[in-house]
Amino acid sequence: MNISYEIKTFISELSQKKTIILELTKRDFKEDYITSFLGIFWIIIEPFIFVGIYYFVFTYGLRVAPLDNNVPFISFFISGLVPWMYFSSTLSSSTNLIKSYSFLVKKVNFRLSILPIVKLLSNFIIHLFFILIVISIVIYGGKEPSFSFFQIIYYFISMTFLLFGLIFFVSSLNLFLPDLAKIVSILLQMGFWITPIIWTIDIVPKEYLWIIKLNPMEYIITGYRNSLVYDIPITQNINQGLYFWAVSLLFVIIGLILFRKLRPHFAEVV
């Protein structure tokens, strides 16, 4: 399999089929909201509910002490929570991606490899609202707007690239190993606690720090927080960035190979 040729072909087809991608994105997005009573208003309601619940639990329920006396806990917490929510919700909902589009599987002229893009774009709409909420809360907490806010674009693209490979992997393999969806769900629940979302990486002993940094989402969570709260530039974390992109590229390659190997058998199992 020629990976470079496959990627070039895929990129060229994205521009050719942008209309189909947008239509499928609208379909995927509407499926979650159009049948509910409040419909599209859930885009606004959901972020406030999630943020409110987590903030109440960790501030008043568990009485978590401020992790940084110079930064409000809500600013620290939500700047790490939002990228994790996008990552976890996108990955967990992608396990049944191929099955949910079973009506397209038997269409020979349809390129199923554009479906991960559809899922990423659909979830990005919600993520965008979350980002706006985070920025508002951070500014309300006393942080002045700065150029570092724009670094979120880089970290979002980085996380999307990682998800792109993971979606190929889980969506194709889950057709043949249905238990994979449960495994992914468990791993994401564990990931929430072992990723520095509600705790700071400074509490980890130096001899164990490398274990935490093996998690590629540590780079993203820290990056969002550095951009929104601490004004730390991307260049101060170059080594971890190189590691992140190497791991992400590996997942993309493995995901593409697995997807192509299993693609001829999709119609047999959907």
N, C-alpha and C positions, 0 to 999 in steps of 0.2 A: 504493500500500500504506500503510495506517494503522498505523505502528509502535506508537504508544501503545495502540491498541485491541488489536493483536496481543499485546502484552506483558500487558495486563490479562486477556485471555482465557486466555493461557498460565498465568498465576499462579492464576487461578480453577480451572483444570483440574488443577493440581498437587494441590490439596487433595481434589478429587473422585476422582482416580485414584491416591491415595497407596498403596493396597493393591497395585495393579498395579506401581507403581514399586518398591516394596519386594521384590516377588516377582522382578522382572526384575533387581534389584540382587543378590539372592541367587544368581540363576542366573549372572549375569556373574562374580560373585566365585568361585563354585564351579567354574566352567569352568577357571580357572587352577590350582586346587588339588585338586579332588576326584579327578581321574584319576591323580594322582601317589601314590607309595608312602607318603610322609610326610604327604600331604594338608594339613590345616589347620595343621600344625606349621611349614610353610614361612613362615607369617606371622611367627613368632618367629625362625626360622633365617635367612631372607633379610636382614633388617636387620643382624644381626650380621656376616654374611658381607660385605655391601657395605661397611659401615663399617670392618671389619677390613682389607679389601683396600686401600681408599683410604688409610686411615691408614698402613698399612705402606709403601705405594708412596711417598707424599709425605714420610713422616718418615724412613724408613730407605733406601729406594731412591733417590729424587731428593734426599734430605737437604735438604728445604726448611727454611730458617732461620725461627725464630719471627717472625711478622709483628707481634706485639705482645708485648713482654716481660712485660706485666702479665696476659696471657691465655694459657693453654695452647693450643698449636697445634691440638690435637684439638677443643677447644671452639670456636675460631674457625672451623675447617674444617667441622665437622659441622653447625654452625648455619646455614651457607650451603648445604651439600650437600643437606640433607633437603628444603627447599622446591623445589630444582631437580629432584630425583628425582621428586617428586610431579608437578611441571609436565611434565617431559619424558616420563615413563612414561604419563601420562594422555593427552597430546597424540598421542604416537606410536601408542598403541593405539586411538585414536579415528579414525584414517584409514579403517579398514575397519568402522567402527561400523554403518553402514547395511547393508552387505553381510552382516555377521554376524547381523543380525536380518532377513534377507530374507523369512523366513516371515511377518513382520508387515507388510511393505511393501504387499501387495495387500489388506490389510484396510482397507476404506474408513473404518470407524468407529474405527480406532486412530490416535492422534495421535503420529506419529513424533518430533515435537519434544520428547517427554519422554525420549528415549534419551540425550541428553547428560547429563541429571540422573542417569540410571542409571549411566553411566560414571563420573561424578564421585563418586557415593556409593560405588561399588564400590572405587575407588582410595583413597578417604578412609580406609577400614578399615586399609589398610596404612600410610598416612601417619600415622594416629593412633599406631600402634606406634612408628614412627620418632620422632615427637615425644616420646614417653615416654622413649625411649632417649637422645635429645638432652638432655632435662632432667636425666636421671640423670647423664650424663657431665659436663654443665656444673656441676652441684652437687658431684660428686665432685672436679672440678678446682678447687674452692675458692669457687665463686660461691654466695652465699647466695640462697635463694628470695626473690623480690620481686614486687610487684604488676605490674611490667612484663612478667612472663611471660604475663599475660592478653592483652597486645597481640597475641599470636600469632593470637588469634581474628579480630581485625580484618584482619591481613595474609593469613590463610587465606581469609577471605571475599573479599578483594580479588583474590587469585590465582584463586579459583574463578570469579569474575565474568569475568575475562579469558579463562580457559579455556572458559567457556560459549560466548562468541562465536567463539573459535578452533575449537572442536569442530564447531559448525554449519558453519563455512567449510570445514574440511578433509574432514569426513565426507561432505558432499554433493558437493563438487567432485571428490573422489577417485574417485567412481563413473564420472566421465566423463574424468578424467585420471589413470589408474592410476599414472603416474610421480610423482604428488604425494607418495605415501607415502615414496618414496626421497628426494625433495627435503626433506620434513619431517625425515627422519632425519638428513640431512647438516646441515641448519640447526641442529638440536638439538645435534649434536656440536660444531659451531662455537660455538654459544651457551654451551656449558659453559666454553670457554676465554676468551670475551670478556665473560663475566659475572663480577663479583668474588666468586668462590667460593673459589678457592685463592690469591687475591691481594687486596691491599687497594687501594681506589680512590685512596688517597693517593699512589700511585706514578705516577698518570696526570698528565702535564703539564696545567696549567690550561687551555691553549688547546684541548686535545682532550677535556676532561672532558665537554663537552656531547654529544659523540658517544656516550660510554659511557652517559650518562643518557637517551639516546633509547630504549635498551632497557628496556621496562617491567619486566622481571624484575629489573633492578638495584634498583628500589624495593622489591620483595618480599624479595630476598636480604638487602639492607641492613636491612630492617625486622625480619626474623626475628633477625638478628644483634644489632641494637640492643635487641630485646626480651629475648633470652636471655642476652646477654653483657655489654652495655654500659649497660643501664638508661636508654636514651635514649628520651624520649617521642615519640609520633607527631607532636605539634605542632611539633617541630623540623625537620620535613621536609615542610611543608605544600605548598610550590610543586611539589615532585616528586610529591607525592600528587595534586594537582590534575591534573597532566599525565598521571599513570597512569590516573586515572579517565576522563579525556577520551579517551585512546587505547583503553581497555577498552570504553567505551560505543560508540566508533566500530566496533570489531570486532564487538560484539554486533549493532549495526544492520546492518552489511554481511553478517554471518553469517545473520541472520534473513531479509534480503532474498534472498540467494543461495539459501538453503534453500527458501524459498517459491517462487521462480522455477523451481527444478529439481525440486521435489517431484512434479509430475505425470508426470515422465519416469523416476522411480526404478524403477518396475516393468519398464521396458523394458531396463534394463541389469543388474539384479541377477541 
